[in-house]
Amino acid sequence: MSKELDLAKDLIEFIYKSPTQFHAVENIKEILINNDFKELDSNSKWKIEKGKRYFTSKNGSALTAFILGNGEMEENGFKIIGAHTDTPTFRIKPNPEIVESNVYLKLNTEVYGGPILNTWLDRPLSVAGRVTLKSKDILNPEIKLININKALLIIPNIAIHMNRKINEGIELNKQKDMLPLVSMINKEFEKENYLVKQIAKELNVNIEDIIDFDLFLYEYDKGSIIGLNEEFISTGKLDDLAMVHAGLNSIINAQATDATNVLVCFDNEEIGSRTKQGAASPMLKNILERITISQNKNREDFFRSLDYSFIISADMAHAVHPNAPEKHDPTNKPVLNAGPVIKINANQAYTTDSDSSAVYEMICKRAGVPYQKFVNRSDVRGGSTIGPISSSQLDIRSIDIGGPMLSMHSIRELTTVLDHYYTKKSFDEFYKI
């Protein structure tokens, strides 16, 4: 299982180097450039050639890569894999310093997305994100990424002696219970603008040049391969950087076909996708249309190309929990180590229908990859993903799939070495056809 294990270890490294969506996109860019992809500026005219490799980004947190097909756009269309770069976390608020009992310094935070709150307690945490700095162009401030790569913070639990019902289940208050402890205060400690001072020191800039920031907490400890037979991947951000990683590794190894192969990595899925870089925006539609126009095609040709296109919306899926199997549908129970999961919902919370499911099932069969199906219990409302959201912008045939996992939205999630490899292998086959 050497190639499968190598891919899993590479996933762990990729996630470790991607503490935020901004860092994830920077890492994707580096990998693409090292594999002969050329960056396109959104504010420049695109001159692109058939068979060549390109990418463009939005907001520094979303990215679209493509290999321009050798065929005609209106006859061959686009083969698209979609995923997202963001994960549930905590965003640091402006003026975040809070002093408690004249000795503890905490940071004020706001929940981003839907994390499992108690998994963030008693773990070494750090801070990463982007910082905006003064520049000569007032409409375009300078942007710098930051990762304070050390164990900087912790959110301490309340001792059981002071909370006797803690093991009976308690509700954590997001404003009161989830604020991280950063330092102790003494007479010499300057608590004012503590965080901004740390940012200035880390980036080696003047504090006066810092205008604002988008900073998030992340788990400091690196993921690992665990299990008796090294079958499990234990790390944060599997949802959805595992699918980003699988799609990325497929497209860099893909060859040009008649259709244009596309990987789109949206941002802000965890908060509804309603941003300029999210799946609910016209970002992907605009990029596909620009690709079409660059080939001296018109808008009619673009609309025709959509009819020949297909999108795999790839977002992680729920495997049967070993301690709570009753949470799943009685006849559709995807498990770990059994391949990617086709996600189905009668109310179209997932875009899968019999047509798109048949396409992906045949892709898996051709690739020699097992696959499974997931449907929510009829008395449980499940989640949704980028598939139906992007379908509101683009009327392309679509399926929602994902690698099976446990502990979704925990600070430390779990999937398997084989499942990640299986998913990537299905993507390889998709880009070949």
C-alpha positions as CSV (number, residue, x, y, z in Angstrom):
1,M,0.0,0.0,0.0
2,S,3.0,2.3,-0.6
3,K,1.4,4.6,-3.2
4,E,-1.8,4.9,-1.2
5,L,0.2,5.7,2.0
6,D,2.4,8.2,0.1
7,L,-0.7,10.1,-1.1
8,A,-2.1,10.1,2.5
9,K,1.1,11.5,3.9
10,D,1.2,14.1,1.2
11,L,-2.4,15.1,2.2
12,I,-1.3,15.5,5.8
13,E,1.6,17.8,4.7
14,F,-0.7,19.8,2.4
15,I,-3.2,20.4,5.3
16,Y,-0.5,21.3,7.8
17,K,0.8,23.9,5.4
18,S,-2.8,25.2,4.9
19,P,-3.9,26.6,8.2
20,T,-6.4,28.9,6.4
21,Q,-8.1,29.1,3.0
22,F,-5.6,31.8,2.0
23,H,-2.6,29.5,2.7
24,A,-4.4,26.6,1.0
25,V,-4.7,28.7,-2.2
26,E,-1.0,29.7,-2.0
27,N,0.0,26.1,-1.7
28,I,-2.2,25.1,-4.6
29,K,-0.6,27.8,-6.7
30,E,2.9,26.6,-5.9
31,I,2.0,23.0,-6.8
32,L,0.3,24.1,-10.1
33,I,3.2,26.3,-11.1
34,N,5.6,23.4,-10.5
35,N,3.5,21.4,-12.9
36,D,3.6,23.8,-15.8
37,F,0.3,25.7,-15.0
38,K,0.4,29.4,-15.9
39,E,-1.3,32.0,-13.8
40,L,-3.9,34.3,-15.5
41,D,-4.7,37.7,-14.1
42,S,-8.5,38.3,-13.9
43,N,-7.9,42.0,-15.0
44,S,-5.9,41.1,-18.1
45,K,-7.0,39.8,-21.5
46,W,-6.6,36.0,-21.6
47,K,-4.5,34.6,-24.5
48,I,-4.7,30.8,-24.0
49,E,-3.8,27.9,-26.2
50,K,-5.3,24.4,-26.6
51,G,-3.6,21.7,-24.6
52,K,-2.0,24.2,-22.2
53,R,-2.4,24.6,-18.5
54,Y,-3.7,27.7,-16.6
55,F,-5.2,28.9,-13.3
56,T,-6.7,32.0,-11.9
57,S,-7.6,33.0,-8.3
58,K,-10.2,35.1,-6.5
59,N,-9.7,37.0,-3.2
60,G,-6.6,34.9,-2.5
61,S,-9.0,32.2,-1.1
62,A,-10.6,30.6,-4.2
63,L,-8.9,29.2,-7.3
64,T,-9.8,27.7,-10.6
65,A,-7.3,25.6,-12.6
66,F,-7.9,24.2,-16.1
67,I,-6.3,22.3,-19.0
68,L,-7.7,23.8,-22.2
69,G,-9.2,21.0,-24.3
70,N,-8.1,20.1,-27.8
71,G,-11.7,20.0,-29.1
72,E,-14.3,22.6,-29.7
73,M,-15.9,24.2,-26.7
74,E,-19.5,24.0,-28.0
75,E,-19.0,20.3,-28.8
76,N,-16.9,19.0,-25.9
77,G,-17.7,21.3,-22.9
78,F,-16.1,21.2,-19.5
79,K,-15.3,18.4,-17.0
80,I,-15.3,20.0,-13.6
81,I,-14.4,18.9,-10.1
82,G,-15.5,21.3,-7.4
83,A,-14.4,21.5,-3.8
84,H,-14.0,24.2,-1.1
85,T,-11.0,25.6,0.8
86,D,-12.6,26.8,4.0
87,T,-13.2,24.9,7.2
88,P,-15.1,25.6,10.5
89,T,-13.0,27.6,12.9
90,F,-12.9,30.9,15.0
91,R,-12.2,34.3,13.5
92,I,-10.5,36.9,15.7
93,K,-12.5,40.0,16.2
94,P,-11.2,43.6,15.9
95,N,-9.8,45.0,19.2
96,P,-9.7,41.4,20.5
97,E,-7.8,41.8,23.8
98,I,-9.8,40.9,26.9
99,V,-8.3,41.0,30.4
100,E,-9.8,38.8,33.1
101,S,-9.0,39.1,36.9
102,N,-6.2,41.5,36.0
103,V,-3.9,38.5,35.1
104,Y,-5.3,36.6,32.1
105,L,-5.2,37.9,28.6
106,K,-7.8,36.4,26.2
107,L,-8.7,37.0,22.6
108,N,-12.2,37.8,21.5
109,T,-13.4,35.5,18.7
110,E,-16.4,34.8,16.5
111,V,-17.4,31.3,15.3
112,Y,-16.9,30.7,11.6
113,G,-19.2,28.0,10.3
114,G,-20.3,25.1,12.4
115,P,-17.4,23.6,14.4
116,I,-18.0,20.9,17.1
117,L,-17.1,23.4,19.9
118,N,-15.9,21.0,22.6
119,T,-13.2,19.5,20.4
120,W,-11.4,22.9,20.5
121,L,-10.9,22.8,24.2
122,D,-7.6,21.9,25.8
123,R,-5.7,21.8,22.5
124,P,-2.7,23.9,21.5
125,L,-3.9,26.5,19.0
126,S,-2.2,29.0,16.8
127,V,-3.2,32.0,14.5
128,A,-3.0,32.4,10.8
129,G,-4.6,34.4,8.0
130,R,-4.0,37.5,6.0
131,V,-3.0,41.1,7.0
132,T,-3.8,44.2,5.0
133,L,-1.1,46.9,4.9
134,K,-0.9,50.5,3.7
135,S,0.1,51.0,0.1
136,K,0.5,53.8,-2.4
137,D,-2.8,52.7,-4.1
138,I,-5.6,53.3,-1.6
139,L,-7.9,51.0,-3.5
140,N,-5.4,48.2,-3.4
141,P,-3.8,47.8,0.0
142,E,-0.8,45.4,0.3
143,I,-1.7,41.8,1.4
144,K,0.6,39.6,3.4
145,L,-0.1,36.1,4.7
146,I,0.8,35.3,8.3
147,N,1.1,32.0,10.2
148,I,2.3,32.4,13.8
149,N,3.6,28.8,13.6
150,K,3.9,28.0,17.3
151,A,1.6,26.8,20.1
152,L,0.2,30.2,21.0
153,L,-3.3,29.8,22.5
154,I,-5.5,27.4,24.4
155,I,-9.2,27.3,25.4
156,P,-9.2,25.7,28.8
157,N,-12.0,23.4,30.0
158,I,-13.7,23.8,33.4
159,A,-12.6,21.2,35.9
160,I,-15.1,18.5,36.6
161,H,-15.0,19.5,40.3
162,M,-16.5,22.9,39.4
163,N,-18.9,21.5,36.8
164,R,-20.2,18.1,38.1
165,K,-22.6,17.7,35.2
166,I,-20.0,18.1,32.5
167,N,-20.1,14.5,31.4
168,E,-23.9,14.7,31.1
169,G,-23.6,17.2,28.3
170,I,-23.4,21.0,28.6
171,E,-24.0,23.8,26.1
172,L,-20.9,25.9,25.5
173,N,-21.5,29.6,25.1
174,K,-19.7,30.9,22.1
175,Q,-19.0,34.3,23.6
176,K,-18.1,33.2,27.1
177,D,-16.7,29.6,27.0
178,M,-14.8,29.6,23.8
179,L,-12.3,32.5,24.2
180,P,-8.7,31.4,24.0
181,L,-6.1,32.2,26.6
182,V,-3.0,33.8,25.1
183,S,-0.9,35.1,28.0
184,M,-0.5,36.2,31.6
185,I,-0.2,39.8,32.5
186,N,2.3,41.5,34.9
187,K,3.3,45.1,35.5
188,E,5.7,45.1,32.5
189,F,3.2,43.5,30.1
190,E,1.7,45.9,27.6
191,K,-1.8,44.5,26.8
192,E,-2.9,47.2,24.5
193,N,-2.8,46.2,20.8
194,Y,-1.1,43.0,21.9
195,L,-2.1,41.1,18.7
196,V,-1.3,43.8,16.3
197,K,2.2,44.1,17.9
198,Q,2.7,40.4,17.4
199,I,1.6,40.7,13.8
200,A,4.0,43.6,13.2
201,K,6.9,41.6,14.8
202,E,6.0,38.4,12.8
203,L,5.8,40.3,9.4
204,N,8.6,42.7,10.2
205,V,6.5,45.7,9.4
206,N,5.7,49.0,11.3
207,I,2.6,48.7,13.4
208,E,1.3,51.9,11.9
209,D,1.2,50.2,8.5
210,I,-1.3,47.5,9.6
211,I,-4.8,48.5,8.6
212,D,-6.8,45.3,9.2
213,F,-6.7,41.5,9.2
214,D,-8.6,38.3,8.6
215,L,-7.1,36.0,11.2
216,F,-8.4,32.6,12.3
217,L,-7.5,30.0,14.9
218,Y,-6.2,26.6,13.9
219,E,-5.0,23.4,15.6
220,Y,-1.3,23.6,16.0
221,D,-0.6,19.8,16.1
222,K,0.1,18.1,12.8
223,G,-2.1,15.2,11.6
224,S,-1.0,11.6,11.6
225,I,-1.5,8.2,10.1
226,I,-2.9,5.9,12.8
227,G,-4.5,2.5,13.2
228,L,-3.3,-1.1,13.7
229,N,-2.5,-1.3,10.0
230,E,-1.9,2.4,9.4
231,E,-5.3,2.6,7.7
232,F,-6.6,5.9,9.2
233,I,-5.8,9.5,8.5
234,S,-6.3,11.7,11.6
235,T,-6.1,15.4,11.0
236,G,-8.2,18.6,10.9
237,K,-9.6,20.2,7.8
238,L,-10.3,16.9,5.9
239,D,-13.6,18.6,5.1
240,D,-12.8,19.8,2.5
241,L,-9.1,20.0,1.9
242,A,-9.0,16.2,1.3
243,M,-11.2,16.7,-1.8
244,V,-9.1,19.7,-2.9
245,H,-6.0,17.6,-2.5
246,A,-7.5,14.7,-4.5
247,G,-8.7,17.0,-7.3
248,L,-5.4,18.9,-7.4
249,N,-3.3,15.7,-7.6
250,S,-5.6,14.5,-10.4
251,I,-5.5,17.6,-12.6
252,I,-1.7,18.0,-12.4
253,N,-1.3,14.5,-13.7
254,A,-4.0,14.8,-16.3
255,Q,-3.4,15.1,-20.0
256,A,-5.3,17.4,-22.4
257,T,-8.5,15.8,-23.8
258,D,-11.1,17.1,-26.2
259,A,-13.0,18.6,-23.2
260,T,-11.5,21.2,-20.9
261,N,-10.6,19.7,-17.5
262,V,-11.4,22.1,-14.7
263,L,-10.7,22.1,-10.9
264,V,-12.5,24.8,-9.0
265,C,-11.9,25.4,-5.3
266,F,-14.5,27.7,-3.8
267,D,-14.3,29.6,-0.5
268,N,-17.0,30.1,2.2
269,E,-19.0,26.9,1.7
270,E,-19.2,26.6,5.5
271,I,-21.1,29.8,5.8
272,G,-23.4,29.5,2.8
273,S,-21.2,30.4,-0.2
274,R,-22.8,33.8,-0.7
275,T,-19.6,35.7,-1.4
276,K,-17.8,36.8,-4.5
277,Q,-15.5,33.8,-4.1
278,G,-18.2,31.3,-3.1
279,A,-20.2,28.8,-5.2
280,A,-23.3,31.1,-5.1
281,S,-21.3,33.8,-7.0
282,P,-20.9,34.0,-10.8
283,M,-17.2,33.3,-10.4
284,L,-17.1,29.9,-12.1
285,K,-19.6,30.9,-14.7
286,N,-17.5,34.0,-15.6
287,I,-14.3,31.9,-15.9
288,L,-15.9,29.3,-18.1
289,E,-17.3,32.0,-20.4
290,R,-14.0,33.8,-20.6
291,I,-12.3,30.5,-21.6
292,T,-14.9,30.1,-24.3
293,I,-14.5,33.7,-25.5
294,S,-10.7,33.4,-25.6
295,Q,-11.2,30.7,-28.3
296,N,-13.0,33.1,-30.5
297,K,-16.4,31.6,-29.6
298,N,-19.6,33.6,-28.9
299,R,-22.1,33.4,-26.1
300,E,-24.3,31.0,-28.0
301,D,-21.2,28.6,-28.1
302,F,-20.8,29.1,-24.4
303,F,-24.3,28.0,-23.7
304,R,-23.9,25.0,-26.0
305,S,-20.8,24.0,-24.1
306,L,-22.7,23.8,-20.9
307,D,-24.9,21.2,-22.4
308,Y,-21.8,19.0,-22.9
309,S,-20.4,19.6,-19.4
310,F,-20.4,17.7,-16.2
311,I,-19.5,18.7,-12.6
312,I,-18.5,16.5,-9.7
313,S,-19.2,18.4,-6.5
314,A,-16.7,16.8,-4.1
315,D,-17.3,17.4,-0.4
316,M,-16.7,14.9,2.3
317,A,-19.4,12.4,3.3
318,H,-20.6,10.8,6.5
319,A,-19.6,7.2,7.2
320,V,-21.5,5.0,9.6
321,H,-20.3,5.8,13.2
322,P,-19.1,2.7,15.0
323,N,-20.8,3.9,18.3
324,A,-24.0,5.3,16.7
325,P,-25.0,3.2,13.6
326,E,-28.6,4.2,14.2
327,K,-27.9,7.7,13.0
328,H,-27.8,6.4,9.4
329,D,-30.5,5.3,7.0
330,P,-31.4,1.7,7.6
331,T,-30.5,0.5,4.0
332,N,-27.8,3.0,2.9
333,K,-24.9,2.8,5.2
334,P,-21.5,3.9,3.7
335,V,-18.5,2.8,5.8
336,L,-14.9,3.6,5.9
337,N,-12.5,1.9,3.5
338,A,-15.2,1.1,0.9
339,G,-14.7,4.0,-1.5
340,P,-16.3,7.4,-2.4
341,V,-19.9,8.1,-1.4
342,I,-22.6,9.2,-3.8
343,K,-24.8,11.6,-1.9
344,I,-28.6,11.6,-2.6
345,N,-31.5,13.7,-1.3
346,A,-35.1,13.8,-2.6
347,N,-35.3,17.5,-1.9
348,Q,-32.1,18.2,-3.9
349,A,-29.9,19.2,-1.0
350,Y,-27.5,17.2,-3.2
351,T,-27.6,17.5,-7.0
352,T,-27.4,13.8,-7.6
353,D,-30.1,12.2,-9.8
354,S,-30.2,8.9,-11.6
355,D,-28.5,10.3,-14.7
356,S,-25.5,11.9,-12.9
357,S,-25.2,9.0,-10.5
358,A,-25.0,6.6,-13.5
359,V,-22.2,8.6,-15.0
360,Y,-20.1,8.6,-11.8
361,E,-20.8,4.9,-11.1
362,M,-19.5,4.0,-14.6
363,I,-16.4,6.2,-14.0
364,C,-15.7,4.3,-10.8
365,K,-16.3,0.9,-12.4
366,R,-13.9,1.8,-15.2
367,A,-11.3,3.0,-12.6
368,G,-11.7,-0.2,-10.6
369,V,-12.9,1.9,-7.6
370,P,-15.7,0.7,-5.2
371,Y,-18.4,3.3,-4.4
372,Q,-21.3,3.7,-1.9
373,K,-24.5,5.7,-1.5
374,F,-25.6,8.0,1.3
375,V,-29.2,9.1,2.0
376,N,-30.2,10.8,5.2
377,R,-32.6,9.1,7.6
378,S,-36.1,10.4,6.7
379,D,-36.5,11.9,10.1
380,V,-33.2,13.8,10.1
381,R,-32.4,17.0,8.2
382,G,-28.9,16.7,6.7
383,G,-26.5,19.3,5.3
384,S,-25.9,20.6,1.8
385,T,-22.9,21.5,-0.2
386,I,-21.6,23.4,-3.2
387,G,-23.4,21.2,-5.8
388,P,-26.9,22.7,-5.6
389,I,-25.5,26.2,-4.9
390,S,-23.3,26.1,-8.0
391,S,-26.3,24.7,-10.0
392,S,-28.1,27.9,-9.2
393,Q,-25.5,29.7,-11.3
394,L,-24.7,27.0,-14.0
395,D,-27.2,24.6,-15.4
396,I,-24.7,21.8,-15.8
397,R,-25.3,18.1,-15.1
398,S,-24.0,17.5,-11.6
399,I,-23.4,14.9,-8.9
400,D,-22.5,15.3,-5.2
401,I,-19.9,12.9,-3.9
402,G,-17.3,12.7,-1.1
403,G,-14.8,10.5,0.7
404,P,-16.4,8.8,3.7
405,M,-15.3,10.2,7.1
406,L,-16.0,10.3,10.8
407,S,-16.1,13.4,13.1
408,M,-17.0,15.9,10.5
409,H,-16.5,19.5,11.7
410,S,-14.4,18.3,14.7
411,I,-11.0,20.0,15.1
412,R,-9.6,16.5,14.4
413,E,-11.4,14.5,11.7
414,L,-10.9,10.9,10.5
415,T,-10.9,9.2,7.1
416,T,-8.9,6.3,5.6
417,V,-5.8,6.0,3.4
418,L,-7.6,3.8,1.0
419,D,-10.7,6.0,0.6
420,H,-8.6,9.1,-0.2
421,Y,-6.8,7.0,-2.8
422,Y,-10.0,5.6,-4.2
423,T,-11.5,9.1,-4.6
424,K,-8.4,10.5,-6.3
425,K,-8.4,7.5,-8.7
426,S,-12.0,8.2,-9.7
427,F,-11.0,11.8,-10.4
428,D,-8.1,10.5,-12.6
429,E,-10.6,8.5,-14.7
430,F,-13.0,11.4,-15.0
431,Y,-10.3,13.7,-16.4
432,K,-9.3,11.0,-19.0
433,I,-12.7,10.6,-20.7
